[in-house]
Amino acid sequence: MPQQYDYIITGAGCAGLSLLYRMLRQPFFSGRKILLIDKQQKINNDRTWCFWEKQPGVFEDIVYCRWKQIDFYSNEFSARYDLEPYEYKMIRGIDLYETVLTEAKRSPNVTIVYDEVLSVLHQQGLALVNTTTDQFSASYIFNSIFFNDWKQQVIQQKNVHLLLQHFKGWLIETGKDYFNERIATFMDFRIAQNKGTAFIYVLPVASNKALVEYTLFSENVLKPNEYDAELARYIHEVLNVDKFSVQHEEYGLIPMTDHKFSKGANGLINIGTAGGQTKGSTGYTFQFIQKHSAKIIDALMQDNDPVITQGFASKRYRLYDSILLKVLTQKRMEGDKLFSLLFKKNATGTLLKFLDNESSFKEELKVMNSMPAGIFMPIAIQKILSNLVAEFF
């Protein structure tokens, strides 16, 4: 017989640990048996999450850096923005891992297993997890693992768009002070655009230290040396840094798509990117995971089904994402020019709310009106009509 738990979380990444952390903070879950499974211990600082928010969030205590101003650069338009009432924040992977896992190990109702998850399934009325060495069951399994090739799953569908957001970052240290710790470079498009929509982040963590990250939206990833070459060129030629050392490297790949990833059913709930919590048009994930985790916790505490269904607002934002993705994938408009118009013609607060899926319809109309009607309107009409056909037929 499989070992029985109330809740199983498969995958100890951002989504799994964000959900577990909320469970640990609610007395409601103290009497529930919780199992966390991941194939390996989280002991490396393998990624960084950046996001903006108005109020302190659940992980406020481990925010590593924060900025109240951001710079935007392109060959079309450049500006500095005050983010008030928002702050742009950074959380290091290692800090999130250590915070959540340390508290989990102190909790007698939580078990942590390091093993490879082979499958999650619903069988004979049970929600089951199969690993290489064991089998477990639970009332609910919260899964953040892709078991199939998600890229093949997406590209085989008609009328679904896909770009890869891929990036490499260097945490560099310089011999003298180069950076303003109060200002982050949010996007710098003053680099070659021939390999896709490409930009650089510069996130200062000290006056002589910053995370410099090269990001692309494209159909294919680059060779490792291509990321390195662009990072080195930018640091030398744009930042005018002559000597530096690389303290840390990180690499990531995120799907940007209007494909509907399954939210789950029958006690199997998908979370994180596997559960559709990555914004299709930008790749932003961290804050969408936090909102999704909070809704799951509320549902469990009210004895409701934790499969969170889409409301009308969510469908609206999916439409916007799909339109923008089609513009980029079909190269109707260059990405650097598109984002330049967004930042040039919209108030910072409105744009951040729009990117967070929290804007009003009136604000969304303002954002849409900042885009070239001749490019966006035909695509919007086609998408709306196809969605109506899918809805009613």
N, C-alpha and C positions, 0 to 999 in steps of 0.2 A: 504494500500500500504506500502511496506517496505521502511524504511528510506534509502535514496540514498547517496552513497559516491563514490568518484573516486577510492580510495583504502581502503581495509579493511585488517588489520593484525590480525589474530586470534592466540593468545598465546603470552604472554609478557615474553618469555624466551630469551635465547641468540640469536636465529635466528630472532625472531620477532623484538626485540629491536635493533639488529644490522642493520636490514633493515630500520627500522624507523629512526635510527640515521643518516644514509646516506641520507635519504629523507630530514631530517631537515637541513642538511648541504648544500643542493643544492637549489638555488633560483628557479629552474625549478618547484619544488613541492610546493612552497609557496602559489600558487593559487589553489591547489588541496585539496579537502576535504578528510581527512584521519581519519579512525577510528581504534583504537586499542582496542581489547577485551581480557580480561583475567578474570578467575573466582575469583581471589583474588588479593589484593594489594601486591606489592613486597616490603616487609619491613624487611625481614630477610636475613641474610648472609648465604644462604642455599647451596652454592657451590663455587668452585674455578676452574678457567680455567688456564691451563698452556700450553704454546706454545713457539716456537722459531721463530725468524724472523731477517732479516738483517737490514731493515730500520724501522723507526718509523711507526707504524700502526695507524689506525683511532682512536684507544683507548689508544694511548701512554700516554695521560695525567693521566690515572687512573691505570697505571701499578703499582702494589703494591710492588713487589720485582722483581729483575732481577739478573741473574747469568751468568758469562762469562766462568765458568768451571763447568763440571759435572763429577761425579764419576759413574762408572759401576762396579758392583760386582757380581760374581758368583763363584761357586766351581770350575769352569773350567778356568775362566779368569777374571781378574780385571784390571782396568786402570782408569786414570784420563785424561779428554779430554779438551783442549782449544776449545771453540766454535767459535772463531773469523772466519768469520765476523758476526756470529750469536750471539744472546743473548737469553737465556732461560728466559721467563717472566711469571709472575703470575698476574692475575686479579681476584679480589674478586667479587662475585656475587652482593653484596650490592652496591659496587661502580658503577658497570655498570647500575644497576637498577636506582639508584638515579641520575646518570648523564643524562641518556636518558629521564627518566620520568620527571625530573625537566625541561628540555628544551622543552619537548612535552607540558607540562602544560602552558608554556609561549607562545606557538604557537597557534594563533587564528584559524588556519585551522585544528587543530588536536583535536579530541574528544576521551576521554578514557572512556570505559564502563567496569564495573566489573560485570560480569554475566557468567554463565556457557554456553559454546558453545555446542549445541546439534548436529549440523550437518552443513556442507557446501555442497552445491549442485548447479548444473546448471539446471534451470527449466524455460521453456518458454522464452528462450533467455536471462535469467538473471542469474548472479552469486549471490547466496543467502547464508546468514548466519542465522541460527535459534538458538536463545538462549532460556533460560527458560522463558523469559518475552517479547521478541521482535523478530522482523525480520528485516534484513538489506540487502541491495544489493549494488553492486559496479561493476565497469568495471573490476577490478581484485581483487581477494581475495588471500592473501598470508597466507597459513595455516601451522602451525607447530604442530598440534594436531593429535594424533592417535585416531580415533573413533572406531576402531575395535581392537581385540586382535592381535597385530602384531606378537606375538610369534606363535600363531596357524596358522596364515597366512603363515609364513615362513616354519614351519616344515611339513606342508601338501604338500609341493612341492618336486618333485624329483630332485636329483642332486643339491640341495641347502644346504649349510652348515651354521650352526649357533653355535656360542658360546656366552655366556653372559660375559661381562666385568662388574664385580661388585666390589665395593670398599668401604671401610670405612676409614675415616681420623680423626685423633685427632690433633688439634692445642695444643701443650703442652708448658708449661712454666716451666723452671727448676730453682732451687735455686741458681745455679752458671752457669758460661759460659761453654757450651758444644759444641757449633756449630760454624763453620766457615761460616760467612754470605756470602762469595764470592763463595761458592761451594755448588751445589745441588747434592744430590744423585738421579740420574735419574732412575736407576733400581738396586735393590739389591735382587738377587735370592738366597741368603744364608739363606733360610727359607724352611720349609717343602713343598714338591711339590706333596704330595699325594692327594690333593684336586683339583688339576688343575695346570696350569701354574701360579705361584704365585710370586710376588715380592713386594718390599717396595720402596716407594718414601720418601725421607727426604728433605724438602724444608725449609731451615732456613730463618726466617724473622727478626731475631735478634740473638745476641750471646747466648741468653738464651731462645729462642723461635723458634719452628719449626712446620711445618705441616708434620706429619708422617702418611702415607697412605698405607694401606694394600690392594693390588689389585690382583684379580684372573681372569683368563680366564677359564671358565668351563661351563658345561651344566646346573648346578644348583647353586642357591645361598646358602649361609650358614645361620645357625642360628645366631642371633645377638651376642650371647655370644662368638661364635667362632671367629668373627672378633676382639672382645675386647681382647680375650686371646692371639691371635697372636700379636696384637699391643703391649700389655703389655710385652710379652716375648721379642720381638725385642728391645723395648726401654731399658729394664733392661739388657738383655744378650748381645746384639750387640752394642748398643749405650753406654752401661755402665752408664746409668742414674739411680741413685738410688731413687731420689725423684723428682716428677713432679706433676703438676696439669693440668687437661684438661680444656682448655679455650673455646673450641668450637669443635663440632662434625659435620661431614657431611657424607652422604651416597649416592651412585649413582649406577645406573644400565644402561648399554649401550649395544645395540645389536651389535655383530660382525658377519656380514653375507654377503654372495654374492648375496642375494636376491635383486632384482631390485625394490626398492620402487618407486612408481609412482611419476613422476615429475609434473603431472597435465595436464589439458587441459581445453578448453572452459572457460577461465577466472579464473580457480581455479589452483593456483600454490602452490605446496607443498615445504616447506623450512625446514631447519634443518634436524634432523634425519629422520623425516617423508618424506623428499624430497630426501633422499639418500646422505646426506652430512656428514655422519659418515664413516670413512675409515674402510672397512670391516675387515682388518687384524690387526688393532691396536686399533680401537675405537676413534682415534683422530677426533675431530669435529670442534673445535673453528676456526681454520684457514680456513677450508673448507667452513664453514659458511660465513666467511668474503669474500672469493673469489666469492662465489655464490651470495652474496648480491651485490657486486660490479658489477657483470655481469647483474643482474636484473636491477639495476639503469641505467646502460648504455643502456640496451634494451628499457626501458621506455622512456628515454630521446631522443632516436632515433625513437620513435614510432614503435618499433618492438615487437614481441611476447616475453614476459618475461619467457616463458618456455625454459630453457637453455638445449639444447640437447647435447648428448655426442659426442665428437670428437674421432678421432682415438687414441689419447694419453689416454683419459679416459678409453677406452675399454682395452687398454694395461694394465693399472693399475688395472682394475677390474680382469683381468686374473691373475696378480701377487697375488692379495688379495685372489682370489679363490683357487689358488694353496697352499698358506700358510695356509689358513683355513682348507683345506682338510688334510694337514699334521698334524695339531694340533688336529682336531676333530677325526681323525682316529688313532691318537697317533703313527704316523709313526716315529716321532722324539719328544723327550721331549722339551718343550718350553724353558726351561732355557738353554739347550745346543744350540738350534737354535739361540736365541738372542746373546748368547756368541760368536758364529761364526760370526754373522753379525757385531758385534762391534770389534771383534779381527781382521777381515780380510778386513775391509773397512775403508777408510778415513772418518773422522767425517762429513765433508761437503758433501761428496757423499751420505752417509747414510741419513743425514737429508733431502737432496734434494729428495732422493728416497721415504722417508716416507711422504714427502709433495707433492708427485706426480709432481715433477718439474725437475726430472733428465732427462738426455739425454739417448738415447737408448744405447750408448756406456757405460755410467755409469751403466745402468741397467744390462748390460751383466756382468760387474765386480761384481755387487752384487749377481747376480744369480750364478756366478762361485764360489762364496764363500760358497755355500750350497752343501751338498753331492749329487752328480749327481745321484747316485743309488736310492736315495729317491725321489728327486724332478723331475728328468727327465721323468720317466714314467707318473707321475701325470700331468706334463706340456703337454706332447704329448696328453694324453687323453682329457685334457681340451680344447686344441686347436682344436682337431678333432671334439669334441662335439659342440664347438662354430661355427665351419664352417658348420656343418650339420644344426644347428639352423638358421644360416644366410641365407643359400641358399635353405633350404627345409622347 
